[in-house]
Amino acid sequence: MARLSRLIRQPKTRLESLDGPDATQVGLLLASSGTIDIADAHVVICALPQDEPIITSDPEDLRRLNPDAELIVV
């Protein structure tokens, strides 16, 4: 939890709300990937238009959601 707290305080870290349009995209991504983690899917949805890497400790799940995503594993 301390690592997450430090990460979200970084100036380049963006926190995004899960709104209606994103929720629809998350649902479609989960259905197409056969996965169930809403948070992981939302991270992928938010990172795509920004062409930003995703920092994760769970690369396997994120790879199932987007095999082409640039991941930074911690």
HELIX and SHEET records of a PDB file:
HELIX    1   1 ALA A    2  ILE A    8  1                                   7    
HELIX    2   2 GLY A   20  SER A   33  1                                  14    
HELIX    3   3 ILE A   38  GLN A   50  1                                  13    
HELIX    4   4 PRO A   59  LEU A   65  1                                   7    
SHEET    1   A 2 ILE A  54  THR A  56  0                                        
SHEET    2   A 2 LEU A  71  VAL A  73  1                                        
END                                                                             
